[in-house]
């Protein structure tokens, strides 16, 4: 389950498919203005009649509810040094009647079983204690989260029950677009906390786009000095005419030390971080800093409004050298398997007008500009693969021919994902019809401004897991 946030596109990863195997993936797209509210209260006599009353999100795979309640008035939890992380102090901090204690005093006990999968666990509430068996420290974390969710939803005492759970989807993530709207380090950490509370395991971090470059690249300081800031920002909708701007310089970036801090914070919550470095489109901020990587001899500027822009990277040797240098610095900061390269919404106008690009198409016997995009993506994939990483790209990377080892995020519906799956590629289904939370959530006049569209809770059906 992956929640991903972008101001421009948000998505829900549902499943990774191919012809011989199914790697289940669930992804939800989220926007900055949606807040989770968690209330903690005590209910002296919880009456739980069905599993949906437990307050556990997502719902566990199997629950057997017994008769009556446990006699446990306070949860006394022990977690050993091998499994303990900073997340537990935070998880238990504000919850009434939960305390961390020595092992001899605990009434919540656990064991780790090599016979179970890493993310699975069982949880049994007995009259006088609670027993947890987990496949690893990850499964233990999810069991503790479920316990806290039950305690905060209903209070103590808890009902007698036994539970078996493991994630339905191996990839469960959220996306955050920090290019359109910059979130500081503490805000990103808060976002990760919410992810951990709902058992997400991948944080897709959208770090570069037309409206701002957000990651420090030491070899190219103008990415921080120029590309990280725009002169002003559009007020209202893109379709509102004439366009109005706030005339306020806006931006920011994460130093490499900031990135290391966030990656470590995520790891302590068993969350992997996937950086997105956009190419060959959505490059206007980078071109404002280094115009020599564009196809035209002109002055570029960091975009101040939303949309798709014709200014894209030109597939020259100097451009590839620049992007390879960027990747070299990025991969030292992110220990995970994937680098997201974007690949979406890349207009071909600049390439059509470029003598260099047209000659390159002929030289490499490419069919057209779509073939040139495939050439661009495949070349960068080969380099990224040589560094021990794999790429993810939006479904536009299918156009002109899919790179050999690429994973596809299908955001323009499901057809792109199905096409990639038929080619034996892993797929993250992210259709905008269900997964984009930057649409309006209701028809009320007090709704905060959104990109457009209407996405009701009923249409998304987040509570349905089938």
C-alpha positions as CSV (number, residue, x, y, z in Angstrom):
1,X,0.0,0.0,0.0
2,X,1.7,3.2,-1.1
3,X,0.5,6.7,-0.4
4,X,2.1,9.1,-2.7
5,X,1.8,12.9,-2.7
6,X,2.2,15.3,-5.5
7,X,0.6,18.6,-6.2
8,X,0.5,17.6,-9.8
9,X,-0.3,13.9,-9.7
10,X,-0.9,11.5,-6.9
11,X,-1.3,7.8,-7.0
12,X,-2.3,4.5,-5.5
13,X,-0.1,1.5,-6.2
14,X,-2.3,-1.5,-6.4
15,X,-0.4,-4.5,-7.8
16,X,2.8,-5.5,-9.5
17,X,2.0,-7.9,-12.3
18,X,3.8,-10.0,-14.9
19,X,2.9,-13.0,-16.9
20,X,4.6,-15.6,-14.6
21,X,4.2,-14.0,-11.2
22,X,2.2,-11.5,-9.3
23,X,3.9,-9.2,-6.9
24,X,1.1,-7.5,-5.1
25,X,1.5,-3.8,-4.6
26,X,-0.9,-1.3,-3.1
27,X,-0.4,2.4,-3.4
28,X,-2.5,5.3,-2.2
29,X,-1.9,8.9,-3.3
30,X,-2.3,11.6,-0.7
31,X,-2.2,15.4,-0.7
32,X,-0.7,17.9,1.7
33,X,-4.0,19.3,2.9
34,X,-5.4,16.0,4.1
35,X,-4.7,15.5,7.8
36,X,-5.1,12.3,9.9
37,X,-6.8,12.9,13.2
38,X,-6.1,10.2,15.8
39,X,-8.1,10.5,19.0
40,X,-7.2,8.7,22.2
41,X,-9.9,7.9,24.7
42,X,-10.9,5.2,27.2
43,X,-14.1,3.2,26.9
44,X,-14.7,1.1,30.1
45,X,-16.7,-1.6,28.4
46,X,-15.8,-2.1,24.7
47,X,-18.3,-4.2,22.9
48,X,-16.7,-5.5,19.8
49,X,-19.0,-7.6,17.6
50,X,-17.1,-7.7,14.3
51,X,-13.5,-7.2,13.2
52,X,-14.2,-3.8,11.7
53,X,-14.8,-2.6,15.2
54,X,-11.2,-3.2,16.2
55,X,-10.0,0.1,14.8
56,X,-7.1,-1.6,13.0
57,X,-6.1,0.0,9.6
58,X,-5.6,-1.8,7.3
59,X,-7.9,-4.6,8.6
60,X,-6.1,-7.8,9.6
61,X,-6.3,-11.0,7.6
62,X,-8.0,-13.1,10.2
63,X,-9.5,-12.4,13.7
64,X,-11.3,-14.7,16.0
65,X,-13.1,-12.8,18.8
66,X,-13.7,-14.6,22.1
67,X,-16.2,-14.0,24.8
68,X,-15.5,-11.2,27.2
69,X,-12.5,-8.9,27.9
70,X,-9.0,-9.4,29.2
71,X,-8.3,-8.5,32.8
72,X,-5.4,-6.2,31.7
73,X,-5.8,-2.6,32.9
74,X,-2.4,-1.4,31.7
75,X,-0.3,-2.6,28.8
76,X,3.2,-3.2,30.0
77,X,5.4,-3.7,27.0
78,X,9.0,-5.0,26.7
79,X,11.0,-4.7,23.5
80,X,14.5,-5.9,23.4
81,X,17.5,-4.0,22.1
82,X,17.7,-6.0,18.9
83,X,14.1,-5.0,17.9
84,X,13.8,-1.6,19.6
85,X,13.8,1.6,17.5
86,X,13.1,5.2,18.2
87,X,9.7,4.7,16.7
88,X,8.4,2.8,19.7
89,X,9.0,5.6,22.1
90,X,7.0,7.8,19.8
91,X,4.2,5.2,19.2
92,X,3.6,4.7,22.9
93,X,4.3,8.2,24.1
94,X,0.8,9.7,24.2
95,X,-1.3,6.6,24.6
96,X,-3.0,6.2,28.0
97,X,-2.2,3.0,30.0
98,X,0.7,1.9,27.9
99,X,4.2,1.7,29.3
100,X,7.6,0.4,28.4
101,X,8.9,-1.9,31.1
102,X,11.6,-4.5,31.9
103,X,11.0,-8.0,30.5
104,X,10.2,-9.5,33.9
105,X,7.4,-7.0,34.4
106,X,5.8,-7.2,30.9
107,X,2.3,-8.5,30.2
108,X,2.9,-8.0,26.4
109,X,5.4,-10.6,25.4
110,X,6.8,-11.5,22.0
111,X,9.0,-13.9,20.1
112,X,10.5,-13.9,16.6
113,X,9.9,-16.9,14.4
114,X,12.0,-17.8,11.4
115,X,9.1,-19.9,10.2
116,X,7.0,-16.8,9.4
117,X,7.5,-14.2,6.6
118,X,9.2,-11.0,7.7
119,X,6.1,-8.7,7.8
120,X,3.7,-11.2,9.3
121,X,2.6,-11.6,12.9
122,X,0.1,-13.3,15.2
123,X,-1.4,-11.5,18.2
124,X,-3.3,-13.3,21.0
125,X,-5.1,-11.4,23.8
126,X,-5.4,-13.8,26.8
127,X,-7.1,-13.0,30.1
128,X,-3.9,-11.8,31.8
129,X,-1.3,-11.2,29.0
130,X,-0.9,-10.6,25.3
131,X,1.3,-12.9,23.1
132,X,2.9,-11.8,19.9
133,X,4.8,-13.9,17.4
134,X,6.4,-12.1,14.5
135,X,8.5,-13.0,11.5
136,X,11.0,-10.2,12.1
137,X,11.3,-6.9,13.8
138,X,9.1,-5.5,10.9
139,X,6.3,-7.9,11.8
140,X,6.8,-7.0,15.4
141,X,6.4,-3.3,14.6
142,X,3.2,-4.0,12.7
143,X,1.8,-6.0,15.6
144,X,2.6,-3.2,18.1
145,X,0.9,-0.7,15.8
146,X,-2.2,-2.9,15.6
147,X,-2.2,-3.1,19.4
148,X,-1.9,0.7,19.8
149,X,-4.7,1.2,17.2
150,X,-7.0,-1.1,19.2
151,X,-6.1,0.6,22.5
152,X,-6.6,4.1,21.1
153,X,-9.8,3.2,19.3
154,X,-11.6,1.5,22.2
155,X,-9.5,1.9,25.3
156,X,-8.8,-0.8,27.9
157,X,-9.7,-3.6,28.6
158,X,-9.3,-5.2,25.2
159,X,-11.4,-8.1,24.1
160,X,-10.1,-11.7,24.2
161,X,-9.1,-12.6,20.6
162,X,-6.5,-14.2,18.4
163,X,-5.3,-12.5,15.2
164,X,-3.2,-13.4,12.2
165,X,-2.0,-10.7,9.9
166,X,0.5,-10.0,7.1
167,X,0.4,-7.4,4.4
168,X,-1.6,-8.2,1.3
169,X,0.7,-6.0,-0.9
170,X,4.5,-6.2,-0.8
171,X,4.9,-2.6,-1.8
172,X,2.9,-0.2,0.3
173,X,3.9,3.4,-0.1
174,X,3.2,7.0,-0.1
175,X,4.4,9.7,-2.5
176,X,5.3,13.3,-1.6
177,X,5.8,16.0,-4.2
178,X,8.2,18.5,-2.6
179,X,8.9,20.3,-5.9
180,X,5.6,22.1,-6.2
181,X,5.3,22.7,-2.4
182,X,8.4,22.4,-0.3
183,X,8.1,20.5,3.0
184,X,10.8,21.0,5.6
185,X,12.6,18.1,7.3
186,X,10.3,18.0,10.3
187,X,7.2,18.0,8.1
188,X,8.7,15.1,6.1
189,X,9.3,13.2,9.4
190,X,5.8,13.8,10.5
191,X,4.6,12.3,7.2
192,X,6.8,9.3,7.8
193,X,5.3,8.9,11.2
194,X,1.8,8.7,9.7
195,X,3.1,6.2,7.1
196,X,4.5,3.9,9.9
197,X,1.2,4.1,11.8
198,X,-0.6,2.7,8.8
199,X,2.1,0.1,8.0
200,X,3.4,1.7,4.7
201,X,6.9,0.6,3.7
202,X,8.0,2.8,0.8
203,X,8.3,6.6,0.7
204,X,8.4,7.9,-2.9
205,X,10.1,11.3,-2.6
206,X,9.5,13.5,-5.7
207,X,12.6,15.7,-5.5
208,X,12.9,17.5,-8.9
209,X,10.5,19.1,-11.3
210,X,9.8,22.2,-13.3
211,X,8.9,24.2,-10.2
212,X,11.9,23.4,-8.1
213,X,15.0,21.2,-7.6
214,X,15.1,20.1,-4.0
215,X,18.2,17.9,-3.5
216,X,21.7,19.2,-3.0
217,X,24.1,18.0,-5.7
218,X,27.6,19.2,-4.7
219,X,29.1,19.0,-8.1
220,X,26.5,21.4,-9.5
221,X,25.9,24.2,-6.9
222,X,23.6,26.2,-9.2
223,X,21.0,23.5,-8.6
224,X,20.8,24.8,-5.1
225,X,21.4,28.5,-5.9
226,X,19.1,28.8,-8.9
227,X,17.0,25.7,-9.5
228,X,15.7,25.5,-6.0
229,X,13.9,28.8,-6.1
230,X,11.1,30.3,-8.3
231,X,10.3,34.0,-8.5
232,X,6.6,33.6,-7.7
233,X,3.8,31.1,-7.6
234,X,0.5,30.9,-9.4
235,X,-2.6,31.9,-7.4
236,X,-5.7,29.9,-8.1
237,X,-6.3,27.4,-10.9
238,X,-4.2,27.1,-14.0
239,X,-7.4,27.6,-16.0
240,X,-8.2,30.9,-14.4
241,X,-7.5,33.8,-16.8
242,X,-5.6,36.0,-16.6
243,X,-3.1,34.1,-14.5
244,X,-2.4,35.8,-11.1
245,X,0.8,35.4,-9.1
246,X,1.7,36.0,-5.5
247,X,5.0,37.8,-6.4
248,X,6.8,36.0,-3.5
249,X,10.1,34.1,-4.1
250,X,9.6,30.5,-3.0
251,X,11.7,27.4,-2.6
252,X,14.2,25.5,-0.6
253,X,16.2,22.3,-0.8
254,X,17.5,19.4,1.3
255,X,21.2,19.3,2.0
256,X,22.7,15.8,1.7
257,X,22.9,15.7,5.5
258,X,19.1,16.4,5.6
259,X,18.6,13.5,3.2
260,X,20.7,11.2,5.3
261,X,18.7,12.2,8.4
262,X,15.4,11.6,6.7
263,X,16.5,8.2,5.2
264,X,17.7,7.1,8.7
265,X,14.4,8.3,10.2
266,X,12.5,6.3,7.7
267,X,14.7,3.2,8.2
268,X,13.9,3.3,11.9
269,X,10.3,2.9,11.0
270,X,11.0,0.1,8.4
271,X,10.3,2.5,5.5
272,X,12.4,2.5,2.4
273,X,12.9,5.8,0.5
274,X,12.7,6.0,-3.3
275,X,14.0,9.3,-4.8
276,X,12.5,10.6,-8.0
277,X,14.8,12.6,-10.3
278,X,12.8,13.6,-13.3
279,X,14.0,13.1,-16.8
280,X,13.9,13.9,-19.7
281,X,10.8,16.1,-19.1
282,X,9.9,18.2,-16.1
283,X,13.4,19.7,-16.3
284,X,12.8,23.4,-16.5
285,X,14.2,24.1,-13.0
286,X,17.5,22.3,-13.9
287,X,17.7,24.1,-17.2
288,X,17.3,27.4,-15.5
289,X,20.5,26.6,-13.6
290,X,22.3,24.9,-16.5
291,X,20.8,26.0,-19.8
292,X,23.5,24.1,-21.8
293,X,21.6,20.9,-21.2
294,X,18.6,22.1,-23.2
295,X,18.1,22.0,-26.9
296,X,17.7,25.8,-27.4
297,X,20.2,28.6,-26.9
298,X,18.0,30.7,-24.6
299,X,17.5,31.7,-21.0
300,X,15.3,29.3,-19.0
301,X,13.5,30.1,-15.7
302,X,12.1,27.9,-12.9
303,X,8.5,27.4,-13.6
304,X,6.1,29.6,-11.6
305,X,2.9,27.9,-12.6
306,X,1.6,24.3,-13.1
307,X,1.4,22.3,-16.3
308,X,3.5,20.6,-18.9
309,X,6.4,22.6,-20.5
310,X,8.2,22.2,-23.7
311,X,11.6,22.8,-22.1
312,X,13.2,19.3,-21.6
313,X,16.6,17.8,-21.4
314,X,18.4,17.5,-24.8
315,X,20.0,14.1,-25.3
316,X,23.5,15.4,-25.8
317,X,26.6,13.8,-24.3
318,X,27.0,16.7,-21.9
319,X,23.5,16.2,-20.6
320,X,24.1,12.5,-20.0
321,X,27.3,13.3,-18.2
322,X,25.4,15.7,-16.0
323,X,22.6,13.2,-15.2
324,X,25.1,10.5,-14.5
325,X,26.9,12.8,-12.1
326,X,23.6,13.5,-10.4
327,X,22.8,9.8,-10.1
328,X,26.3,9.2,-8.7
329,X,25.6,11.5,-5.8
330,X,22.0,10.4,-5.3
331,X,22.8,6.7,-5.0
332,X,25.2,7.3,-2.2
333,X,22.3,8.7,-0.2
334,X,19.6,6.1,-0.8
335,X,20.4,2.5,0.1
336,X,17.2,1.1,-1.5
337,X,16.8,-0.8,-4.8
338,X,15.1,1.8,-6.9
339,X,15.7,5.2,-8.4
340,X,12.6,6.8,-10.0
341,X,13.4,8.7,-13.2
342,X,10.0,10.1,-14.0
343,X,9.8,9.8,-17.7
344,X,6.3,11.3,-17.9
345,X,4.8,14.3,-19.8
346,X,7.8,14.9,-22.0
347,X,6.8,17.1,-25.0
348,X,8.7,16.5,-28.2
349,X,8.5,20.0,-29.6
350,X,12.1,21.0,-28.7
351,X,13.4,17.7,-30.1
352,X,11.5,18.1,-33.3
353,X,13.0,21.6,-33.8
354,X,16.5,20.5,-32.9
355,X,18.9,19.6,-35.7
356,X,21.0,17.7,-33.2
357,X,18.1,15.5,-32.1
358,X,16.9,14.8,-35.7
359,X,20.5,13.8,-36.6
360,X,20.6,11.6,-33.5
361,X,17.3,9.9,-34.5
362,X,18.8,9.1,-38.0
363,X,22.1,8.0,-36.6
364,X,20.6,5.5,-34.2
365,X,17.8,4.5,-36.7
366,X,15.1,5.5,-34.3
367,X,11.5,5.7,-35.6
368,X,10.7,9.2,-34.3
369,X,10.9,11.4,-31.2
370,X,9.1,8.7,-29.1
371,X,12.0,6.4,-30.1
372,X,14.4,9.1,-28.9
373,X,12.7,9.2,-25.5
374,X,13.1,5.4,-25.3
375,X,16.7,5.8,-26.2
376,X,17.1,8.4,-23.5
377,X,15.5,6.2,-20.8
378,X,17.3,3.0,-21.8
379,X,20.6,4.8,-21.7
380,X,20.0,6.1,-18.2
381,X,18.6,2.7,-17.1
382,X,21.8,1.0,-18.3
383,X,23.9,3.5,-16.2
384,X,21.7,3.1,-13.2
385,X,21.8,-0.7,-13.5
386,X,25.6,-0.5,-13.6
387,X,25.5,1.1,-10.2
388,X,23.4,-1.8,-8.7
389,X,20.0,0.0,-8.9
390,X,16.9,-0.4,-10.9
391,X,14.6,2.3,-12.4
392,X,10.9,3.0,-11.9
393,X,9.2,5.3,-14.4
394,X,5.7,6.6,-15.2
395,X,3.8,4.7,-17.9
396,X,5.1,7.1,-20.6
397,X,8.3,5.2,-20.6
398,X,6.4,2.5,-22.6
399,X,6.3,4.9,-25.5
400,X,8.9,4.0,-28.2
401,X,9.9,0.8,-26.4
402,X,10.3,-0.1,-22.7
403,X,13.7,-0.3,-21.1
404,X,14.7,-3.9,-20.3
405,X,14.6,-3.9,-16.5
406,X,12.2,-1.0,-15.8
407,X,9.3,-1.1,-13.3
408,X,6.3,0.9,-14.6
409,X,4.0,3.1,-12.6
410,X,0.7,3.3,-14.5
411,X,-0.9,6.6,-13.6
412,X,-2.9,7.3,-16.8
413,X,-5.4,4.5,-16.2
414,X,-4.6,0.8,-16.1
415,X,-3.8,0.1,-19.8
416,X,-0.2,1.1,-19.5
417,X,0.3,-1.2,-16.5
418,X,-1.4,-4.1,-18.3
419,X,0.8,-3.6,-21.4
420,X,4.0,-3.6,-19.2
421,X,2.8,-6.7,-17.3
422,X,2.4,-8.5,-20.6
423,X,6.0,-7.7,-21.4
424,X,6.9,-9.4,-18.1
425,X,7.7,-6.2,-16.2
426,X,6.8,-5.4,-12.6
427,X,4.0,-2.8,-12.5
428,X,2.7,-0.3,-9.9
429,X,-0.9,0.5,-10.7
430,X,-1.6,4.1,-9.9
431,X,-4.7,5.1,-11.9
432,X,-5.8,8.7,-11.4
433,X,-9.4,7.6,-11.3
434,X,-8.9,6.1,-7.9
435,X,-5.5,7.1,-6.5
436,X,-5.1,10.8,-6.9
437,X,-6.1,12.8,-3.8
438,X,-5.3,16.2,-5.3
439,X,-8.8,16.2,-6.6
440,X,-11.7,17.8,-4.7
441,X,-12.9,15.6,-1.8
442,X,-16.4,17.0,-1.7
443,X,-18.7,19.4,-3.5
444,X,-18.7,21.9,-0.6
445,X,-17.8,25.5,-1.1
446,X,-15.2,25.4,1.7
447,X,-13.0,22.8,-0.1
448,X,-9.3,24.0,-0.3
449,X,-8.1,24.6,-3.8
450,X,-7.2,21.4,-5.8
451,X,-6.0,20.6,-9.2
452,X,-9.5,19.8,-10.3
453,X,-11.8,16.8,-10.6
454,X,-13.8,15.1,-7.9
455,X,-12.6,12.2,-5.8
456,X,-15.1,11.1,-3.1
457,X,-14.4,8.6,-0.4
458,X,-17.0,6.3,-1.9
459,X,-15.3,6.4,-5.3
460,X,-11.9,5.5,-3.9
461,X,-13.3,2.7,-1.6
462,X,-10.2,2.7,0.6
463,X,-11.9,0.5,3.1
464,X,-12.3,-2.4,0.6
465,X,-9.5,-4.9,0.5
466,X,-10.2,-7.8,-1.9
